[in-house]
């Protein structure tokens, strides 16, 4: 099997370091280059890794040996980085959200299709056993109607928010953090 050679664009998102560590453990994958405008943020990787560093991701995209990239930048930069990667012929895994608006995301998808590259948004929690079982329980009606979700990361003793489907204006973006909470464990309390 061919080894997948990966470039990582930006470490602004906290998951970037987790991606890097997990990829290092995969036999058929290799991070060969990283790009981040903030060298200090990735200095430890540069010093200990056998990879190339680029301040400007566009220069990294010129490397013919890179098959795919992972974009972990600030949300507002996802679109430009994904589209430049597509134009360079690189497959893309982009941290969520894919873009900051529907029109922008449609253009990103169309451009990746035009250049024949795969585009994927990172939703790793969907296939965790706890998430899958929760979904099945909801589908069976074991849990009943969800009227609110409240999250707490026990290890960090940190309140992370709430989501109320009856009033989506209440911390609407928290659903993404809810999925992250389930990834790290947590409790689901059901009142019927």
Buried (B, 14 or more C-beta within 10 A) or exposed (E): EEEBBBBBBBBBBEBBBEBBEEBEEEEEBBBBBBBBBEEEBBEEBEEEBEBBBBEEBBEBBEBEEBBBBBBBBEBEBBBBBBBBBBBBEBBBBBBBBBBEEEEBBEBBBEBBEEBEBEBEBBEBBEEBEEBEEBEEBEEEEEBEEBEEBBBBBEEEEEEBBBBBEEEEEEBEEBEBBBBBBBEEEBEBEEEE
